[in-house]
Amino acid sequence: MERREFILLIGGGLVWPAIARAQGGAKLHRIFWVSTQAEPDPFLDGFREGMRALGYVEGRTVTFETHYAPENPQALRKIVSELPRGDVDLVVSSGPATRVMTAITDVPVLFALSGDPVALGVVKSLAHPGTNFTGSTFLSLELAGKRVELLKDLYPKLRKLAVLSNTDHPGEPLEWRATLESCRNLGIDAAYVPFCGAREIENALMAAAKVDADALLVFPDAVTLVHRARIAELAIAHRLPSMFGWSEYCDAGGLLSYGANQRTTYFRLATYADRILRGENPSDLPVMRPEKFELAVNLKTARLLGIDLDVSSILFRASKVIS
């Protein structure tokens, strides 16, 4: 049997390598992992756990080639341009790294994005990707409104909310619109504090501090995640209850977060990796969205802000409590 056999994708006009298992033994699949995070990488750890749960054994049935460029997606372009396509079965891109994957058309690409993959242009729709890309998105407009509601539940006196948002984030206008609608429904004045990319984050933080808001809401994305400790410090210094999208922000000192568990998402992403490695077409695999969400609360931060959680139901509803 040939090391690879090829399947013609009907309608797409492309030819994909169907990952064939050699007679008498399993094929060693090569996965190219690309990320703008730093090592150690909890997301890669989650993905590896998912692969092991599906029966893959590193060094025997799967091997990972990892490439990192912390906070610098552009640095990955050279790496991607030199990608040895003939020897790679699957590319997995984490977060903003997906932006530089768009040049890849002849290798399946899995992604996990905080933003909208349709707006980014890597899929045609969530239900029917129609390209060599598929994966998971953390974006949920329902969550945007729910985060405002949770802040209001915790701090009933909330009248003005500073909203820190990276405009260089696919789907950001939709998230802002959903947040603004929720604020209006709750009688809250939303003070929009936009910034574009990592270079503007410091100026945005200074602007947020001058808004004279009652609380701070931060949209989850790679830039704010990298600067989560700095943002949490600013919120505490200005005595602002803060709401974020993932529990990693609370681990760094944020007060509240509500959203998907990122490590779990990468664990689930392994199921798509398995299906693609067995020959399924990524264009037919719908983009996944989180099925469960977790509410995290940081008790130390609450104490620093003088917030009595005993009078709120937040503590009882929390999935994760950081003391």
C-alpha positions as CSV (number, residue, x, y, z in Angstrom):
1,M,0.0,0.0,0.0
2,E,1.2,3.5,-0.8
3,R,2.2,5.7,2.1
4,R,-0.6,8.0,1.1
5,E,-3.7,7.6,-1.1
6,F,-5.6,10.6,-2.5
7,I,-9.2,11.5,-2.5
8,L,-10.8,14.0,-4.9
9,L,-12.9,16.4,-3.1
10,I,-16.2,16.6,-5.0
11,G,-17.1,20.2,-5.8
12,G,-14.0,21.7,-4.3
13,G,-11.7,20.8,-7.1
14,L,-9.0,20.1,-4.5
15,V,-7.1,16.9,-3.8
16,W,-6.6,15.9,-0.2
17,P,-4.3,13.3,1.3
18,A,-6.5,10.6,2.9
19,I,-4.4,9.4,5.8
20,A,-4.0,5.7,5.1
21,R,-3.0,3.2,7.7
22,A,-0.3,0.9,6.4
23,Q,-1.0,-2.7,6.3
24,G,0.5,-4.5,9.3
25,G,1.0,-1.3,11.3
26,A,-0.3,2.2,12.1
27,K,0.9,5.3,10.3
28,L,3.0,7.9,12.2
29,H,0.9,11.1,11.7
30,R,2.8,14.4,11.8
31,I,1.0,17.4,13.3
32,F,2.4,20.9,12.8
33,W,1.4,23.0,15.9
34,V,1.7,26.8,15.5
35,S,1.0,29.3,18.3
36,T,1.5,32.9,19.5
37,Q,1.5,31.7,23.1
38,A,4.6,31.0,25.2
39,E,5.8,27.7,26.5
40,P,4.7,25.8,28.6
41,D,1.5,25.7,26.5
42,P,-1.6,24.5,28.4
43,F,-3.6,24.5,25.2
44,L,-1.2,22.1,23.5
45,D,-1.3,20.0,26.7
46,G,-5.1,19.9,26.4
47,F,-4.9,18.8,22.8
48,R,-2.4,16.2,23.6
49,E,-4.6,14.8,26.3
50,G,-7.5,14.6,23.8
51,M,-5.3,12.7,21.3
52,R,-4.2,10.3,24.0
53,A,-7.8,9.7,25.0
54,L,-8.5,8.7,21.4
55,G,-5.7,6.1,21.4
56,Y,-2.8,8.0,19.8
57,V,0.7,7.4,21.2
58,E,3.4,10.1,20.7
59,G,6.3,8.7,18.8
60,R,4.4,5.7,17.5
61,T,1.2,7.0,15.9
62,V,1.5,10.7,16.2
63,T,4.3,13.3,16.4
64,F,4.1,17.0,17.0
65,E,6.3,19.7,15.5
66,T,5.7,22.8,17.5
67,H,6.5,26.4,16.5
68,Y,6.0,29.5,18.8
69,A,6.2,33.2,18.3
70,P,4.9,34.8,21.5
71,E,2.8,37.9,20.8
72,N,4.1,38.1,17.2
73,P,1.9,36.3,14.6
74,Q,3.9,37.9,11.8
75,A,7.0,36.0,12.9
76,L,5.2,32.8,12.0
77,R,4.9,33.7,8.3
78,K,8.4,32.5,7.5
79,I,7.8,29.3,9.3
80,V,4.6,28.7,7.5
81,S,6.1,29.5,4.1
82,E,8.7,26.8,4.7
83,L,6.2,24.3,5.9
84,P,7.2,20.9,4.5
85,R,3.7,20.1,3.1
86,G,4.6,16.7,1.8
87,D,5.4,15.4,5.3
88,V,2.7,17.2,7.3
89,D,-0.7,15.6,7.8
90,L,-2.4,18.3,9.8
91,V,-1.8,21.9,10.9
92,V,-3.2,23.1,14.2
93,S,-3.2,26.8,14.8
94,S,-3.8,28.4,18.2
95,G,-5.5,31.9,18.4
96,P,-4.0,34.7,16.3
97,A,-1.6,32.3,14.6
98,T,-4.6,31.4,12.4
99,R,-4.2,34.7,10.6
100,V,-1.0,33.6,9.0
101,M,-2.4,30.2,8.1
102,T,-4.5,31.6,5.3
103,A,-1.8,31.0,2.7
104,I,-2.1,27.2,3.3
105,T,-4.5,25.6,0.9
106,D,-3.2,22.1,0.5
107,V,-3.1,20.9,4.1
108,P,-6.0,20.6,6.5
109,V,-5.9,23.3,9.2
110,L,-7.6,23.1,12.6
111,F,-8.0,26.3,14.6
112,A,-9.3,27.5,18.0
113,L,-10.3,31.2,17.7
114,S,-11.7,33.7,20.2
115,G,-13.1,35.6,17.3
116,D,-15.3,34.9,14.2
117,P,-13.7,32.6,11.6
118,V,-16.1,33.8,9.0
119,A,-15.1,37.4,9.4
120,L,-11.5,36.3,9.3
121,G,-12.2,34.7,6.0
122,V,-10.9,31.1,6.8
123,V,-14.4,29.5,6.5
124,K,-17.5,30.3,4.4
125,S,-19.9,29.6,7.3
126,L,-19.8,27.9,10.7
127,A,-22.1,25.1,9.6
128,H,-20.4,24.5,6.3
129,P,-16.7,25.7,6.3
130,G,-16.2,24.9,2.6
131,T,-12.4,25.2,2.9
132,N,-9.4,23.3,4.2
133,F,-10.1,25.0,7.6
134,T,-12.3,24.0,10.5
135,G,-12.1,24.0,14.3
136,S,-13.7,25.8,17.2
137,T,-14.7,29.4,18.0
138,F,-15.1,30.8,21.5
139,L,-17.2,33.7,20.1
140,S,-20.8,33.7,21.5
141,L,-22.9,36.8,21.4
142,E,-25.1,35.4,24.1
143,L,-22.1,35.4,26.4
144,A,-21.5,39.1,25.8
145,G,-24.9,40.1,27.3
146,K,-24.6,37.5,30.1
147,R,-21.3,39.0,31.3
148,V,-23.0,42.4,31.7
149,E,-25.9,40.8,33.6
150,L,-23.5,39.0,36.0
151,L,-21.7,42.2,36.7
152,K,-25.0,43.9,37.4
153,D,-26.0,41.1,39.7
154,L,-22.8,41.4,41.7
155,Y,-22.8,45.2,41.7
156,P,-26.4,46.5,41.6
157,K,-25.2,50.1,41.7
158,L,-23.5,49.7,38.3
159,R,-24.4,52.7,36.2
160,K,-21.4,53.2,33.9
161,L,-19.4,50.4,32.4
162,A,-16.0,50.8,30.7
163,V,-15.7,48.3,27.9
164,L,-12.1,47.5,26.8
165,S,-12.0,46.1,23.3
166,N,-9.4,45.2,20.6
167,T,-10.9,46.3,17.3
168,D,-8.3,44.1,15.5
169,H,-10.3,41.0,16.5
170,P,-12.6,39.2,14.1
171,G,-16.2,39.6,15.1
172,E,-15.5,42.5,17.5
173,P,-18.3,44.8,16.1
174,L,-20.9,42.1,16.8
175,E,-19.6,41.5,20.3
176,W,-19.7,45.3,21.0
177,R,-23.2,45.6,19.6
178,A,-24.5,42.7,21.8
179,T,-22.8,44.2,24.8
180,L,-24.3,47.7,24.1
181,E,-27.8,46.2,23.7
182,S,-27.5,44.4,27.1
183,C,-26.3,47.6,28.8
184,R,-29.2,49.6,27.4
185,N,-31.7,47.0,28.6
186,L,-30.2,47.2,32.1
187,G,-30.0,51.0,32.2
188,I,-26.2,51.0,32.1
189,D,-24.1,53.6,30.2
190,A,-21.4,51.8,28.2
191,A,-18.2,53.7,27.7
192,Y,-16.4,52.1,24.7
193,V,-12.6,52.1,25.0
194,P,-11.3,50.6,21.7
195,F,-7.7,49.9,20.8
196,C,-6.1,48.2,17.7
197,G,-3.6,45.6,18.5
198,A,-0.9,45.2,21.1
199,R,0.8,48.5,20.4
200,E,-2.2,50.5,21.6
201,I,-3.0,48.5,24.7
202,E,-1.2,50.8,27.2
203,N,-2.9,53.9,25.9
204,A,-6.2,52.1,26.1
205,L,-5.6,51.2,29.7
206,M,-4.9,54.8,30.6
207,A,-8.0,55.9,28.7
208,A,-10.1,53.3,30.6
209,A,-8.8,54.6,33.9
210,K,-10.1,58.1,33.0
211,V,-13.6,57.0,32.1
212,D,-14.8,57.3,35.7
213,A,-16.7,54.1,35.4
214,D,-18.2,51.8,38.1
215,A,-16.8,48.6,36.6
216,L,-14.7,47.3,33.7
217,L,-15.6,44.7,31.1
218,V,-12.8,43.3,28.9
219,F,-13.5,41.4,25.7
220,P,-11.5,38.2,25.5
221,D,-8.8,38.0,22.9
222,A,-5.1,37.2,22.6
223,V,-3.9,40.7,23.3
224,T,-5.9,41.2,26.5
225,L,-5.0,37.7,27.6
226,V,-1.3,38.4,27.3
227,H,-1.8,41.6,29.3
228,R,-4.3,40.2,31.8
229,A,-2.2,40.8,34.9
230,R,-1.7,44.4,34.0
231,I,-5.4,44.9,33.3
232,A,-6.3,43.3,36.6
233,E,-3.9,45.5,38.5
234,L,-5.4,48.6,36.9
235,A,-8.9,47.5,37.8
236,I,-7.9,46.9,41.4
237,A,-6.0,50.2,41.6
238,H,-9.1,52.1,40.5
239,R,-11.4,49.9,42.6
240,L,-13.3,48.6,39.5
241,P,-15.1,45.3,39.6
242,S,-13.9,43.5,36.5
243,M,-15.4,41.0,34.1
244,F,-13.5,38.9,31.6
245,G,-14.1,36.0,29.2
246,W,-11.9,33.2,30.4
247,S,-10.8,32.0,33.8
248,E,-7.1,32.6,33.0
249,Y,-7.9,36.3,33.6
250,C,-9.2,35.6,37.1
251,D,-6.1,33.5,37.8
252,A,-4.2,36.7,37.1
253,G,-6.3,38.9,39.5
254,G,-9.5,39.6,37.6
255,L,-12.6,39.6,39.7
256,L,-15.0,37.6,37.4
257,S,-15.0,35.7,34.2
258,Y,-17.6,33.9,32.3
259,G,-17.0,31.8,29.2
260,A,-15.7,28.5,27.8
261,N,-12.9,26.5,29.4
262,Q,-10.1,26.9,26.8
263,R,-8.2,23.7,27.8
264,T,-11.4,21.7,27.4
265,T,-12.0,23.2,24.0
266,Y,-8.5,22.0,22.8
267,F,-9.2,18.6,24.3
268,R,-12.4,18.4,22.2
269,L,-10.5,19.7,19.1
270,A,-8.6,16.4,19.1
271,T,-11.8,14.7,18.0
272,Y,-11.7,16.6,14.7
273,A,-8.0,15.9,14.4
274,D,-8.8,12.2,14.6
275,R,-11.6,12.4,12.0
276,I,-9.4,14.3,9.6
277,L,-6.4,12.0,10.0
278,R,-8.8,9.1,9.2
279,G,-9.7,10.8,5.9
280,E,-12.7,13.1,6.5
281,N,-12.8,16.4,4.7
282,P,-12.4,19.5,7.0
283,S,-14.8,21.5,4.7
284,D,-17.6,19.2,5.8
285,L,-16.9,19.5,9.6
286,P,-19.0,22.3,11.2
287,V,-17.0,24.8,13.3
288,M,-17.6,23.8,16.9
289,R,-18.8,26.1,19.6
290,P,-18.5,25.6,23.4
291,E,-21.3,23.6,24.9
292,K,-20.5,24.4,28.6
293,F,-19.5,27.7,30.2
294,E,-17.8,28.4,33.5
295,L,-18.2,31.3,35.9
296,A,-15.0,32.0,37.8
297,V,-14.6,34.4,40.8
298,N,-11.4,35.6,42.6
299,L,-12.1,35.9,46.3
300,K,-8.8,37.8,47.0
301,T,-9.7,40.4,44.4
302,A,-13.2,40.7,45.9
303,R,-11.7,41.3,49.3
304,L,-9.3,44.0,47.9
305,L,-12.3,45.7,46.3
306,G,-14.4,45.5,49.5
307,I,-17.1,43.4,47.7
308,D,-19.2,41.2,50.0
309,L,-19.9,38.1,48.0
310,D,-22.2,36.7,50.7
311,V,-25.0,39.0,49.6
312,S,-24.8,37.8,46.0
313,S,-25.6,34.5,44.4
314,I,-22.4,34.7,42.3
315,L,-20.4,32.6,44.7
316,F,-23.0,29.8,44.7
317,R,-23.2,29.8,40.9
318,A,-19.4,29.8,40.4
319,S,-17.7,26.9,38.7
320,K,-14.3,28.0,39.8
321,V,-13.4,29.9,43.0
322,I,-9.9,31.3,43.4
323,S,-8.9,32.1,46.9
